[in-house]
Every structure is written in structure tokens, then in C-alpha cells.
Amino acid sequence: MVNETITKNPVEGESAITQTINEGTNEKRSFIQKIKYAFGPGMLAILTWLGAGDLVTSAVAGADYGYGLMWILALSLILRFLIVNVMSRFQLANQQGLSILEGYGKIHPGFAMFLGIYAIIIGHLSNAYMLSGAGEVLSNIFGFNSPFLGSIIVVGLLFILIGRNYYHTIEGVMKIFLAVLTLAFVYLAFSTSPDFAGIVSGTIGFSIPQDEGAFGALLVAISIIGAVAGSISNFVHPYFLKEKGWTTPGHLKLQRNDLLFSIIVCIIINLSIWIVGAEILRPNGIRVETVGDLAAALEISLGKFGWITFYLGTFAILFASIVGKTTGYPRLITDAFYVSNKKRSEKYEGDYNKDPMTKWIMYFLLVSPIIWSIPGMPGFIQLTIAVNAFNMVGFPVIAIGLLIISNRKDLMGKYRNSWFENVCLILATVLALWSSFELLLSFI
């Protein structure tokens, strides 16, 4: 039997679902209840992961390099599944009931503090490019030719909506727009008769093509890895598990199936966007340098309907991602702070929802990025590529720390990593170090 208590959190603006599983009862759930119970955190993860980073990096890679960098996307999605699965298993099965950040703190408090500070920086920069994009979208839809004004409107809307009862209605509408855009990309991807031989060749190609377009191939490749495998948003998933009520090793199978479902959805969406870039934008000589260039793909194939669908769906992606990061990152940051400040953790009983610091971090992540929308700053596409490449700075710390805590016998017991997971995490660490080194060289 599952008893659900739904409480509204005025800071986060979303439902926190607490579920108690009473074993030994034979009460059956309806089919809808089973679906709702089995597929929860993964759906939230998709909304958090699939921001502008996936949309822009996949479209730019397809438009500029065809399928030459497809192997980078495949590798990044595999690593995302592996990393998030190990993080989730730690959250569910560690013997001390630690959160993932507390686990990093077991290595050294500096690990957790680094990740907390890093999350503030990445949260600020991620919202920067998404607010810039949302402002540009509003400016193009309504024709007032001021992306900065559009970004200010988005911040104002979020201030009004988050935590209000009618926020969930608005969120539901946004999900519909997002679903329509996704279906449009999937339809276009299959209707263009994609080059499946090229896709297979690109997936196993393991090479970096010659530079084309406004962004170098290596920068785009690193940006894809940063947007998918190296994203600190992956840390948010274990917190969704906790709010869902999945807190014990008995939930491991549910968690794994739920995560696999979300990764499959990510593959379909990313691949569809990539194909549209390679089969529509590239043959028409369109380089993705503004949000309008992305809109051209749907407008060419679907006319005015495609144009409207793109802008409404893209606004929905940006809006949902800003909300997800603005409400999700403060949990991660506060949790990291608690690792080195036990007195504050005890004061608020370890509940970041009760701590006013969480609210002020949320306000900072929502308001401070507006400076990047001021006229003269880099545009939406440029910011997106740069920020997702910058994600690689923290990826080595994430990968090394995860490798250590997921193999500690005193924490994980029989739930330690398999040899295959360890090999993959070592490869992820090497990839992260290589990407960070190449990124540093490119800046120099």
C-alpha cells in the first residue's frame, strides 16, 4: 500500500511527495498508479537535463559537422547513465544513510565544498544562457526587438509564478509545448530519410573532423560532453529519488528502470535534433549562430506552424530548465554547506527546505544571471556552447570522487561497483582530464 502526502513548498514551487511503503499488504495499485509510481524521478530528470544545452549542441554539431561527432553524443549518454546510476545506488544503498554530497564529504570536506561552490557558479552561468535564450525567444515571438527586455520579463514571471498554486497549471501548459516540439523534431528526423549509414559511421568513427562554421569541432565536442556526461545537473537526480520516497536498496530496480527510460527518451530527442541539423540545416547552408537559425529548420519544413511550434517549445524548454535549476541547485548547494557546518545542519534538522539560505541561493540563481542579457554580451548560442564546455572543469573531481565513494566497503558493502563500472569511471576520469586540458589549451 502506498500512502502519499503531498505538501506545497513555497520556496521550490513544486510538490514534494512522501511515500510510505507498508510491506505485507496485498492491496493492489491501479495501472495508472503503477505508472505514476514507477516513472517519477526519471521524468523530472528529463526536464532538468534536456535544457538548451542539448538543443543547441546537437543542432550545432549536426549543422556544422554532419554525423562526424555522433560518437561523442553516444559516449556521453552512456556515461550519463553510468554516472547517475552509480550516484543513485549510493543514495539508496549506502550503509550510513548519506546523501551523495555527504558521501563526497567522507573523502574530505573539501570535496563537498568544491562541488557546492562549483554548483553556484554553474547554476549562475546555466541560467545566464537560458535567460538570454528565453529573452531572445520572447523578443522574436512578439517582435519588440529587445532580448534584454524579454529576459527581464521571464525573471518577473518566475518571481510571480514559483510557489503559487497556479504555477503547476502554467507548468502543465509548458510541458504540452515541449511535447509538441519534441514530436515535431522526431517527425522531421524520420521524414528527412536520414543517412543511417552516416549515423552508424559517425557513432563508431572516433575522430574529430576539420573545423567548420562558427565553432571549432573540438569545442563543440567538449561542449556535448559537458552538457550531457559532465553536467552537475546529474547530481540533482538522487534528490528527486528522495522526494519520491525511493530511499532503500529495495528501490534499486525501480530506480534503474526509471533511469533507463529517461536515457532512452534523451537518446530519441538528441538524435532527432541532430538529424534535423544534419539533414535540413546543413544542406541549406544554415550555421546555427542565433535562435532564429534553429527556428529555420522547422520553418523550412513546416512553414509558419513550424516557426510557432519551435518558439513555443523552445520557450517551454528554457522556462522548465530555469525553474529546475533555480529550485534544484539550492538543495545541492545547501547540502554541500552542511557537510562542513554540522551546527547549521542540526539547527534545521538537515532539511534544506527549512533553511532560509536555500531561498536566498534560489533568488541569487534567478536574478544574478540577468547581467549576461545586457546588450553587448555574448549571444545565446555562444553562451550555451561556452558554458557547457566549462562544465568540464568540475568533471574530473566528480568522476574521481564518485569512483572512490562507490567502492568503499564501509559505505557500500555488497553494493560496490562492478569491474565494468570501475573501468568506465576510470575512462570517464581520463576523458574529463583530457577535455579540461584541451579546453585550457584553447583558451591559452
TORKOL-4160 file (C-alpha; in steps of 0.2 Angstrom, whole numbers, padded with zeros to 4 digits, m for minus):
444
<pt num="1" X="0000" Y="0000" Z="0000"/>
<pt num="2" X="0006" Y="0017" Z="m0004"/>
<pt num="3" X="0001" Y="0032" Z="0006"/>
<pt num="4" X="0005" Y="0049" Z="m0002"/>
<pt num="5" X="0006" Y="0065" Z="0007"/>
<pt num="6" X="0008" Y="0080" Z="m0005"/>
<pt num="7" X="0014" Y="0096" Z="0003"/>
<pt num="8" X="0017" Y="0113" Z="m0006"/>
<pt num="9" X="0034" Y="0120" Z="m0003"/>
<pt num="10" X="0033" Y="0139" Z="m0005"/>
<pt num="11" X="0052" Y="0141" Z="m0009"/>
<pt num="12" X="0053" Y="0127" Z="m0023"/>
<pt num="13" X="0036" Y="0129" Z="m0030"/>
<pt num="14" X="0034" Y="0111" Z="m0033"/>
<pt num="15" X="0026" Y="0095" Z="m0025"/>
<pt num="16" X="0036" Y="0085" Z="m0013"/>
<pt num="17" X="0029" Y="0068" Z="m0012"/>
<pt num="18" X="0032" Y="0057" Z="0003"/>
<pt num="19" X="0028" Y="0039" Z="0001"/>
<pt num="20" X="0027" Y="0025" Z="0014"/>
<pt num="21" X="0028" Y="0008" Z="0009"/>
<pt num="22" X="0020" Y="m0004" Z="0021"/>
<pt num="23" X="0026" Y="m0022" Z="0016"/>
<pt num="24" X="0015" Y="m0036" Z="0019"/>
<pt num="25" X="m0001" Y="m0029" Z="0012"/>
<pt num="26" X="m0009" Y="m0036" Z="m0003"/>
<pt num="27" X="m0019" Y="m0020" Z="m0009"/>
<pt num="28" X="m0016" Y="m0018" Z="m0027"/>
<pt num="29" X="m0012" Y="m0002" Z="m0037"/>
<pt num="30" X="m0021" Y="0003" Z="m0052"/>
<pt num="31" X="m0012" Y="0003" Z="m0069"/>
<pt num="32" X="m0011" Y="0022" Z="m0068"/>
<pt num="33" X="m0004" Y="0021" Z="m0050"/>
<pt num="34" X="0009" Y="0009" Z="m0055"/>
<pt num="35" X="0015" Y="0020" Z="m0070"/>
<pt num="36" X="0015" Y="0036" Z="m0058"/>
<pt num="37" X="0025" Y="0026" Z="m0045"/>
<pt num="38" X="0037" Y="0018" Z="m0057"/>
<pt num="39" X="0041" Y="0033" Z="m0068"/>
<pt num="40" X="0043" Y="0048" Z="m0057"/>
<pt num="41" X="0061" Y="0054" Z="m0054"/>
<pt num="42" X="0066" Y="0050" Z="m0072"/>
<pt num="43" X="0053" Y="0062" Z="m0079"/>
<pt num="44" X="0059" Y="0076" Z="m0068"/>
<pt num="45" X="0077" Y="0071" Z="m0073"/>
<pt num="46" X="0072" Y="0073" Z="m0092"/>
<pt num="47" X="0065" Y="0091" Z="m0088"/>
<pt num="48" X="0081" Y="0095" Z="m0079"/>
<pt num="49" X="0093" Y="0088" Z="m0091"/>
<pt num="50" X="0085" Y="0092" Z="m0108"/>
<pt num="51" X="0089" Y="0111" Z="m0107"/>
<pt num="52" X="0096" Y="0122" Z="m0121"/>
<pt num="53" X="0112" Y="0113" Z="m0119"/>
<pt num="54" X="0106" Y="0098" Z="m0128"/>
<pt num="55" X="0096" Y="0108" Z="m0141"/>
<pt num="56" X="0110" Y="0119" Z="m0146"/>
<pt num="57" X="0125" Y="0107" Z="m0145"/>
<pt num="58" X="0116" Y="0094" Z="m0155"/>
<pt num="59" X="0109" Y="0106" Z="m0168"/>
<pt num="60" X="0126" Y="0115" Z="m0170"/>
<pt num="61" X="0135" Y="0098" Z="m0171"/>
<pt num="62" X="0123" Y="0092" Z="m0185"/>
<pt num="63" X="0123" Y="0108" Z="m0195"/>
<pt num="64" X="0142" Y="0111" Z="m0194"/>
<pt num="65" X="0149" Y="0093" Z="m0194"/>
<pt num="66" X="0135" Y="0081" Z="m0200"/>
<pt num="67" X="0137" Y="0065" Z="m0191"/>
<pt num="68" X="0156" Y="0066" Z="m0188"/>
<pt num="69" X="0154" Y="0070" Z="m0169"/>
<pt num="70" X="0140" Y="0057" Z="m0166"/>
<pt num="71" X="0151" Y="0046" Z="m0157"/>
<pt num="72" X="0154" Y="0060" Z="m0144"/>
<pt num="73" X="0135" Y="0060" Z="m0140"/>
<pt num="74" X="0134" Y="0041" Z="m0139"/>
<pt num="75" X="0148" Y="0041" Z="m0127"/>
<pt num="76" X="0141" Y="0055" Z="m0117"/>
<pt num="77" X="0124" Y="0047" Z="m0115"/>
<pt num="78" X="0132" Y="0030" Z="m0109"/>
<pt num="79" X="0142" Y="0039" Z="m0097"/>
<pt num="80" X="0127" Y="0049" Z="m0090"/>
<pt num="81" X="0118" Y="0033" Z="m0087"/>
<pt num="82" X="0133" Y="0025" Z="m0078"/>
<pt num="83" X="0137" Y="0040" Z="m0068"/>
<pt num="84" X="0119" Y="0044" Z="m0062"/>
<pt num="85" X="0115" Y="0026" Z="m0059"/>
<pt num="86" X="0131" Y="0024" Z="m0048"/>
<pt num="87" X="0126" Y="0041" Z="m0039"/>
<pt num="88" X="0108" Y="0034" Z="m0036"/>
<pt num="89" X="0114" Y="0017" Z="m0030"/>
<pt num="90" X="0125" Y="0026" Z="m0017"/>
<pt num="91" X="0110" Y="0037" Z="m0011"/>
<pt num="92" X="0099" Y="0021" Z="m0010"/>
<pt num="93" X="0111" Y="0008" Z="m0003"/>
<pt num="94" X="0125" Y="0016" Z="0007"/>
<pt num="95" X="0125" Y="0009" Z="0024"/>
<pt num="96" X="0126" Y="0026" Z="0033"/>
<pt num="97" X="0110" Y="0034" Z="0025"/>
<pt num="98" X="0121" Y="0048" Z="0017"/>
<pt num="99" X="0116" Y="0059" Z="0003"/>
<pt num="100" X="0128" Y="0060" Z="m0012"/>
<pt num="101" X="0136" Y="0076" Z="m0006"/>
<pt num="102" X="0139" Y="0069" Z="0012"/>
<pt num="103" X="0147" Y="0054" Z="0003"/>
<pt num="104" X="0159" Y="0066" Z="m0006"/>
<pt num="105" X="0162" Y="0074" Z="0011"/>
<pt num="106" X="0168" Y="0057" Z="0018"/>
<pt num="107" X="0183" Y="0058" Z="0007"/>
<pt num="108" X="0187" Y="0076" Z="0013"/>
<pt num="109" X="0175" Y="0090" Z="0017"/>
<pt num="110" X="0184" Y="0100" Z="0003"/>
<pt num="111" X="0176" Y="0089" Z="m0010"/>
<pt num="112" X="0159" Y="0094" Z="m0005"/>
<pt num="113" X="0163" Y="0112" Z="m0003"/>
<pt num="114" X="0171" Y="0112" Z="m0020"/>
<pt num="115" X="0155" Y="0105" Z="m0028"/>
<pt num="116" X="0145" Y="0117" Z="m0018"/>
<pt num="117" X="0154" Y="0132" Z="m0024"/>
<pt num="118" X="0155" Y="0125" Z="m0042"/>
<pt num="119" X="0136" Y="0122" Z="m0042"/>
<pt num="120" X="0134" Y="0141" Z="m0038"/>
<pt num="121" X="0145" Y="0146" Z="m0052"/>
<pt num="122" X="0137" Y="0133" Z="m0065"/>
<pt num="123" X="0120" Y="0137" Z="m0059"/>
<pt num="124" X="0123" Y="0156" Z="m0062"/>
<pt num="125" X="0131" Y="0153" Z="m0079"/>
<pt num="126" X="0117" Y="0140" Z="m0084"/>
<pt num="127" X="0103" Y="0151" Z="m0080"/>
<pt num="128" X="0113" Y="0165" Z="m0089"/>
<pt num="129" X="0112" Y="0157" Z="m0106"/>
<pt num="130" X="0094" Y="0151" Z="m0103"/>
<pt num="131" X="0088" Y="0168" Z="m0098"/>
<pt num="132" X="0097" Y="0175" Z="m0113"/>
<pt num="133" X="0089" Y="0162" Z="m0124"/>
<pt num="134" X="0071" Y="0165" Z="m0117"/>
<pt num="135" X="0073" Y="0183" Z="m0119"/>
<pt num="136" X="0078" Y="0181" Z="m0137"/>
<pt num="137" X="0063" Y="0169" Z="m0140"/>
<pt num="138" X="0051" Y="0182" Z="m0132"/>
<pt num="139" X="0058" Y="0196" Z="m0142"/>
<pt num="140" X="0056" Y="0186" Z="m0159"/>
<pt num="141" X="0039" Y="0180" Z="m0155"/>
<pt num="142" X="0032" Y="0197" Z="m0150"/>
<pt num="143" X="0043" Y="0207" Z="m0161"/>
<pt num="144" X="0049" Y="0220" Z="m0149"/>
<pt num="145" X="0067" Y="0218" Z="m0154"/>
<pt num="146" X="0074" Y="0218" Z="m0136"/>
<pt num="147" X="0081" Y="0201" Z="m0129"/>
<pt num="148" X="0086" Y="0210" Z="m0113"/>
<pt num="149" X="0068" Y="0216" Z="m0110"/>
<pt num="150" X="0062" Y="0198" Z="m0114"/>
<pt num="151" X="0074" Y="0191" Z="m0101"/>
<pt num="152" X="0068" Y="0204" Z="m0088"/>
<pt num="153" X="0050" Y="0198" Z="m0091"/>
<pt num="154" X="0055" Y="0180" Z="m0089"/>
<pt num="155" X="0063" Y="0184" Z="m0072"/>
<pt num="156" X="0047" Y="0194" Z="m0067"/>
<pt num="157" X="0036" Y="0179" Z="m0072"/>
<pt num="158" X="0046" Y="0167" Z="m0062"/>
<pt num="159" X="0046" Y="0178" Z="m0047"/>
<pt num="160" X="0027" Y="0178" Z="m0048"/>
<pt num="161" X="0024" Y="0160" Z="m0053"/>
<pt num="162" X="0036" Y="0150" Z="m0042"/>
<pt num="163" X="0027" Y="0144" Z="m0026"/>
<pt num="164" X="0010" Y="0150" Z="m0032"/>
<pt num="165" X="m0005" Y="0137" Z="m0033"/>
<pt num="166" X="m0007" Y="0141" Z="m0052"/>
<pt num="167" X="0011" Y="0138" Z="m0056"/>
<pt num="168" X="0008" Y="0120" Z="m0059"/>
<pt num="169" X="m0005" Y="0125" Z="m0072"/>
<pt num="170" X="0007" Y="0135" Z="m0081"/>
<pt num="171" X="0020" Y="0121" Z="m0080"/>
<pt num="172" X="0007" Y="0109" Z="m0087"/>
<pt num="173" X="0005" Y="0120" Z="m0102"/>
<pt num="174" X="0024" Y="0122" Z="m0104"/>
<pt num="175" X="0025" Y="0103" Z="m0105"/>
<pt num="176" X="0012" Y="0102" Z="m0119"/>
<pt num="177" X="0023" Y="0114" Z="m0129"/>
<pt num="178" X="0038" Y="0104" Z="m0125"/>
<pt num="179" X="0030" Y="0088" Z="m0131"/>
<pt num="180" X="0024" Y="0096" Z="m0147"/>
<pt num="181" X="0041" Y="0102" Z="m0151"/>
<pt num="182" X="0049" Y="0085" Z="m0147"/>
<pt num="183" X="0036" Y="0077" Z="m0159"/>
<pt num="184" X="0040" Y="0090" Z="m0172"/>
<pt num="185" X="0059" Y="0086" Z="m0171"/>
<pt num="186" X="0055" Y="0067" Z="m0171"/>
<pt num="187" X="0044" Y="0069" Z="m0186"/>
<pt num="188" X="0056" Y="0079" Z="m0196"/>
<pt num="189" X="0070" Y="0067" Z="m0192"/>
<pt num="190" X="0061" Y="0052" Z="m0199"/>
<pt num="191" X="0053" Y="0062" Z="m0213"/>
<pt num="192" X="0070" Y="0068" Z="m0220"/>
<pt num="193" X="0076" Y="0050" Z="m0224"/>
<pt num="194" X="0091" Y="0051" Z="m0213"/>
<pt num="195" X="0108" Y="0044" Z="m0218"/>
<pt num="196" X="0108" Y="0029" Z="m0207"/>
<pt num="197" X="0125" Y="0023" Z="m0214"/>
<pt num="198" X="0132" Y="0040" Z="m0209"/>
<pt num="199" X="0124" Y="0039" Z="m0192"/>
<pt num="200" X="0132" Y="0022" Z="m0189"/>
<pt num="201" X="0149" Y="0028" Z="m0196"/>
<pt num="202" X="0149" Y="0044" Z="m0185"/>
<pt num="203" X="0144" Y="0033" Z="m0170"/>
<pt num="204" X="0159" Y="0022" Z="m0172"/>
<pt num="205" X="0171" Y="0035" Z="m0180"/>
<pt num="206" X="0180" Y="0041" Z="m0165"/>
<pt num="207" X="0188" Y="0056" Z="m0174"/>
<pt num="208" X="0187" Y="0075" Z="m0173"/>
<pt num="209" X="0183" Y="0082" Z="m0191"/>
<pt num="210" X="0191" Y="0098" Z="m0198"/>
<pt num="211" X="0184" Y="0114" Z="m0191"/>
<pt num="212" X="0169" Y="0122" Z="m0199"/>
<pt num="213" X="0156" Y="0135" Z="m0195"/>
<pt num="214" X="0157" Y="0147" Z="m0181"/>
<pt num="215" X="0163" Y="0134" Z="m0168"/>
<pt num="216" X="0178" Y="0123" Z="m0169"/>
<pt num="217" X="0175" Y="0104" Z="m0169"/>
<pt num="218" X="0184" Y="0101" Z="m0153"/>
<pt num="219" X="0175" Y="0115" Z="m0144"/>
<pt num="220" X="0158" Y="0108" Z="m0149"/>
<pt num="221" X="0164" Y="0090" Z="m0144"/>
<pt num="222" X="0169" Y="0096" Z="m0127"/>
<pt num="223" X="0153" Y="0106" Z="m0125"/>
<pt num="224" X="0142" Y="0090" Z="m0129"/>
<pt num="225" X="0152" Y="0080" Z="m0116"/>
<pt num="226" X="0149" Y="0094" Z="m0103"/>
<pt num="227" X="0131" Y="0096" Z="m0107"/>
<pt num="228" X="0127" Y="0078" Z="m0105"/>
<pt num="229" X="0140" Y="0067" Z="m0095"/>
<pt num="230" X="0149" Y="0081" Z="m0086"/>
<pt num="231" X="0133" Y="0091" Z="m0081"/>
<pt num="232" X="0132" Y="0094" Z="m0062"/>
<pt num="233" X="0113" Y="0093" Z="m0065"/>
<pt num="234" X="0116" Y="0074" Z="m0064"/>
<pt num="235" X="0118" Y="0077" Z="m0045"/>
<pt num="236" X="0100" Y="0083" Z="m0044"/>
<pt num="237" X="0093" Y="0066" Z="m0048"/>
<pt num="238" X="0096" Y="0057" Z="m0031"/>
<pt num="239" X="0087" Y="0072" Z="m0023"/>
<pt num="240" X="0072" Y="0068" Z="m0034"/>
<pt num="241" X="0073" Y="0050" Z="m0028"/>
<pt num="242" X="0072" Y="0055" Z="m0010"/>
<pt num="243" X="0057" Y="0066" Z="m0013"/>
<pt num="244" X="0049" Y="0052" Z="m0022"/>
<pt num="245" X="0051" Y="0041" Z="m0007"/>
<pt num="246" X="0064" Y="0029" Z="m0015"/>
<pt num="247" X="0076" Y="0028" Z="m0001"/>
<pt num="248" X="0081" Y="0009" Z="0002"/>
<pt num="249" X="0090" Y="m0004" Z="m0008"/>
<pt num="250" X="0073" Y="m0012" Z="m0012"/>
<pt num="251" X="0071" Y="0003" Z="m0024"/>
<pt num="252" X="0086" Y="m0001" Z="m0034"/>
<pt num="253" X="0077" Y="m0010" Z="m0048"/>
<pt num="254" X="0064" Y="0003" Z="m0050"/>
<pt num="255" X="0077" Y="0017" Z="m0050"/>
<pt num="256" X="0087" Y="0008" Z="m0063"/>
<pt num="257" X="0072" Y="0005" Z="m0075"/>
<pt num="258" X="0066" Y="0023" Z="m0072"/>
<pt num="259" X="0084" Y="0030" Z="m0076"/>
<pt num="260" X="0085" Y="0019" Z="m0092"/>
<pt num="261" X="0068" Y="0025" Z="m0098"/>
<pt num="262" X="0074" Y="0043" Z="m0096"/>
<pt num="263" X="0090" Y="0040" Z="m0105"/>
<pt num="264" X="0081" Y="0032" Z="m0120"/>
<pt num="265" X="0070" Y="0047" Z="m0121"/>
<pt num="266" X="0086" Y="0058" Z="m0121"/>
<pt num="267" X="0093" Y="0047" Z="m0135"/>
<pt num="268" X="0077" Y="0049" Z="m0145"/>
<pt num="269" X="0076" Y="0068" Z="m0143"/>
<pt num="270" X="0095" Y="0072" Z="m0145"/>
<pt num="271" X="0096" Y="0061" Z="m0160"/>
<pt num="272" X="0081" Y="0069" Z="m0168"/>
<pt num="273" X="0088" Y="0086" Z="m0166"/>
<pt num="274" X="0105" Y="0081" Z="m0173"/>
<pt num="275" X="0097" Y="0073" Z="m0188"/>
<pt num="276" X="0087" Y="0089" Z="m0191"/>
<pt num="277" X="0103" Y="0099" Z="m0190"/>
<pt num="278" X="0112" Y="0087" Z="m0202"/>
<pt num="279" X="0098" Y="0084" Z="m0215"/>
<pt num="280" X="0090" Y="0101" Z="m0215"/>
<pt num="281" X="0101" Y="0115" Z="m0209"/>
<pt num="282" X="0117" Y="0108" Z="m0216"/>
<pt num="283" X="0111" Y="0106" Z="m0234"/>
<pt num="284" X="0103" Y="0123" Z="m0234"/>
<pt num="285" X="0120" Y="0131" Z="m0228"/>
<pt num="286" X="0112" Y="0137" Z="m0212"/>
<pt num="287" X="0125" Y="0139" Z="m0197"/>
<pt num="288" X="0117" Y="0139" Z="m0180"/>
<pt num="289" X="0123" Y="0156" Z="m0173"/>
<pt num="290" X="0106" Y="0163" Z="m0167"/>
<pt num="291" X="0090" Y="0156" Z="m0160"/>
<pt num="292" X="0082" Y="0161" Z="m0177"/>
<pt num="293" X="0094" Y="0149" Z="m0186"/>
<pt num="294" X="0087" Y="0135" Z="m0176"/>
<pt num="295" X="0069" Y="0140" Z="m0180"/>
<pt num="296" X="0073" Y="0140" Z="m0198"/>
<pt num="297" X="0074" Y="0121" Z="m0198"/>
<pt num="298" X="0056" Y="0119" Z="m0193"/>
<pt num="299" X="0050" Y="0134" Z="m0204"/>
<pt num="300" X="0058" Y="0127" Z="m0219"/>
<pt num="301" X="0049" Y="0110" Z="m0217"/>
<pt num="302" X="0033" Y="0115" Z="m0208"/>
<pt num="303" X="0030" Y="0133" Z="m0213"/>
<pt num="304" X="0023" Y="0146" Z="m0201"/>
<pt num="305" X="0016" Y="0131" Z="m0190"/>
<pt num="306" X="0034" Y="0125" Z="m0188"/>
<pt num="307" X="0040" Y="0143" Z="m0183"/>
<pt num="308" X="0027" Y="0144" Z="m0170"/>
<pt num="309" X="0030" Y="0127" Z="m0163"/>
<pt num="310" X="0049" Y="0130" Z="m0162"/>
<pt num="311" X="0047" Y="0146" Z="m0152"/>
<pt num="312" X="0034" Y="0140" Z="m0140"/>
<pt num="313" X="0043" Y="0123" Z="m0137"/>
<pt num="314" X="0060" Y="0131" Z="m0135"/>
<pt num="315" X="0052" Y="0144" Z="m0123"/>
<pt num="316" X="0045" Y="0129" Z="m0113"/>
<pt num="317" X="0062" Y="0120" Z="m0113"/>
<pt num="318" X="0071" Y="0136" Z="m0107"/>
<pt num="319" X="0057" Y="0140" Z="m0094"/>
<pt num="320" X="0056" Y="0122" Z="m0087"/>
<pt num="321" X="0075" Y="0122" Z="m0086"/>
<pt num="322" X="0077" Y="0138" Z="m0077"/>
<pt num="323" X="0064" Y="0133" Z="m0064"/>
<pt num="324" X="0073" Y="0116" Z="m0062"/>
<pt num="325" X="0090" Y="0123" Z="m0059"/>
<pt num="326" X="0084" Y="0138" Z="m0049"/>
<pt num="327" X="0074" Y="0126" Z="m0037"/>
<pt num="328" X="0086" Y="0111" Z="m0038"/>
<pt num="329" X="0103" Y="0118" Z="m0037"/>
<pt num="330" X="0100" Y="0126" Z="m0020"/>
<pt num="331" X="0097" Y="0109" Z="m0012"/>
<pt num="332" X="0113" Y="0103" Z="m0019"/>
<pt num="333" X="0122" Y="0119" Z="m0013"/>
<pt num="334" X="0114" Y="0119" Z="0005"/>
<pt num="335" X="0118" Y="0100" Z="0007"/>
<pt num="336" X="0136" Y="0104" Z="0002"/>
<pt num="337" X="0137" Y="0118" Z="0015"/>
<pt num="338" X="0130" Y="0106" Z="0029"/>
<pt num="339" X="0145" Y="0094" Z="0026"/>
<pt num="340" X="0157" Y="0106" Z="0034"/>
<pt num="341" X="0144" Y="0116" Z="0045"/>
<pt num="342" X="0136" Y="0102" Z="0056"/>
<pt num="343" X="0129" Y="0115" Z="0068"/>
<pt num="344" X="0118" Y="0123" Z="0054"/>
<pt num="345" X="0113" Y="0106" Z="0048"/>
<pt num="346" X="0107" Y="0102" Z="0066"/>
<pt num="347" X="0098" Y="0118" Z="0068"/>
<pt num="348" X="0087" Y="0114" Z="0053"/>
<pt num="349" X="0087" Y="0096" Z="0056"/>
<pt num="350" X="0096" Y="0093" Z="0040"/>
<pt num="351" X="0081" Y="0099" Z="0030"/>
<pt num="352" X="0087" Y="0112" Z="0017"/>
<pt num="353" X="0068" Y="0116" Z="0014"/>
<pt num="354" X="0068" Y="0124" Z="0031"/>
<pt num="355" X="0084" Y="0134" Z="0029"/>
<pt num="356" X="0082" Y="0152" Z="0023"/>
<pt num="357" X="0099" Y="0150" Z="0015"/>
<pt num="358" X="0091" Y="0139" Z="0002"/>
<pt num="359" X="0078" Y="0153" Z="m0003"/>
<pt num="360" X="0092" Y="0166" Z="m0004"/>
<pt num="361" X="0103" Y="0155" Z="m0015"/>
<pt num="362" X="0087" Y="0152" Z="m0026"/>
<pt num="363" X="0085" Y="0171" Z="m0028"/>
<pt num="364" X="0103" Y="0173" Z="m0032"/>
<pt num="365" X="0102" Y="0160" Z="m0046"/>
<pt num="366" X="0087" Y="0168" Z="m0053"/>
<pt num="367" X="0092" Y="0186" Z="m0053"/>
<pt num="368" X="0110" Y="0187" Z="m0055"/>
<pt num="369" X="0111" Y="0179" Z="m0072"/>
<pt num="370" X="0102" Y="0194" Z="m0080"/>
<pt num="371" X="0118" Y="0203" Z="m0082"/>
<pt num="372" X="0123" Y="0192" Z="m0096"/>
<pt num="373" X="0107" Y="0198" Z="m0106"/>
<pt num="374" X="0113" Y="0216" Z="m0106"/>
<pt num="375" X="0116" Y="0222" Z="m0124"/>
<pt num="376" X="0134" Y="0219" Z="m0129"/>
<pt num="377" X="0136" Y="0202" Z="m0120"/>
<pt num="378" X="0139" Y="0186" Z="m0130"/>
<pt num="379" X="0123" Y="0179" Z="m0138"/>
<pt num="380" X="0113" Y="0164" Z="m0133"/>
<pt num="381" X="0121" Y="0151" Z="m0144"/>
<pt num="382" X="0139" Y="0157" Z="m0140"/>
<pt num="383" X="0135" Y="0157" Z="m0121"/>
<pt num="384" X="0127" Y="0140" Z="m0122"/>
<pt num="385" X="0142" Y="0132" Z="m0131"/>
<pt num="386" X="0155" Y="0141" Z="m0119"/>
<pt num="387" X="0146" Y="0137" Z="m0103"/>
<pt num="388" X="0143" Y="0118" Z="m0107"/>
<pt num="389" X="0161" Y="0117" Z="m0112"/>
<pt num="390" X="0166" Y="0125" Z="m0095"/>
<pt num="391" X="0156" Y="0111" Z="m0086"/>
<pt num="392" X="0172" Y="0100" Z="m0089"/>
<pt num="393" X="0181" Y="0110" Z="m0076"/>
<pt num="394" X="0172" Y="0101" Z="m0062"/>
<pt num="395" X="0170" Y="0084" Z="m0071"/>
<pt num="396" X="0187" Y="0077" Z="m0065"/>
<pt num="397" X="0183" Y="0080" Z="m0047"/>
<pt num="398" X="0165" Y="0072" Z="m0049"/>
<pt num="399" X="0172" Y="0057" Z="m0058"/>
<pt num="400" X="0186" Y="0054" Z="m0046"/>
<pt num="401" X="0176" Y="0057" Z="m0030"/>
<pt num="402" X="0162" Y="0045" Z="m0037"/>
<pt num="403" X="0175" Y="0032" Z="m0041"/>
<pt num="404" X="0181" Y="0032" Z="m0023"/>
<pt num="405" X="0165" Y="0033" Z="m0013"/>
<pt num="406" X="0156" Y="0020" Z="m0024"/>
<pt num="407" X="0170" Y="0007" Z="m0020"/>
<pt num="408" X="0172" Y="0010" Z="m0001"/>
<pt num="409" X="0167" Y="m0006" Z="0008"/>
<pt num="410" X="0162" Y="0003" Z="0024"/>
<pt num="411" X="0149" Y="0013" Z="0014"/>
<pt num="412" X="0143" Y="0002" Z="0001"/>
<pt num="413" X="0146" Y="m0016" Z="0007"/>
<pt num="414" X="0139" Y="m0028" Z="m0007"/>
<pt num="415" X="0133" Y="m0014" Z="m0017"/>
<pt num="416" X="0150" Y="m0008" Z="m0023"/>
<pt num="417" X="0154" Y="m0005" Z="m0041"/>
<pt num="418" X="0156" Y="m0020" Z="m0053"/>
<pt num="419" X="0173" Y="m0021" Z="m0063"/>
<pt num="420" X="0164" Y="m0014" Z="m0078"/>
<pt num="421" X="0158" Y="0001" Z="m0069"/>
<pt num="422" X="0175" Y="0005" Z="m0062"/>
<pt num="423" X="0183" Y="0004" Z="m0079"/>
<pt num="424" X="0170" Y="0016" Z="m0086"/>
<pt num="425" X="0173" Y="0028" Z="m0072"/>
<pt num="426" X="0191" Y="0027" Z="m0075"/>
<pt num="427" X="0189" Y="0031" Z="m0093"/>
<pt num="428" X="0177" Y="0045" Z="m0089"/>
<pt num="429" X="0190" Y="0052" Z="m0077"/>
<pt num="430" X="0203" Y="0051" Z="m0091"/>
<pt num="431" X="0191" Y="0059" Z="m0104"/>
<pt num="432" X="0187" Y="0073" Z="m0091"/>
<pt num="433" X="0205" Y="0077" Z="m0088"/>
<pt num="434" X="0209" Y="0077" Z="m0107"/>
<pt num="435" X="0194" Y="0088" Z="m0111"/>
<pt num="436" X="0199" Y="0100" Z="m0097"/>
<pt num="437" X="0217" Y="0101" Z="m0103"/>
<pt num="438" X="0212" Y="0104" Z="m0121"/>
<pt num="439" X="0199" Y="0117" Z="m0115"/>
<pt num="440" X="0213" Y="0126" Z="m0106"/>
<pt num="441" X="0225" Y="0125" Z="m0121"/>
<pt num="442" X="0211" Y="0133" Z="m0132"/>
<pt num="443" X="0209" Y="0147" Z="m0120"/>
<pt num="444" X="0228" Y="0150" Z="m0119"/>
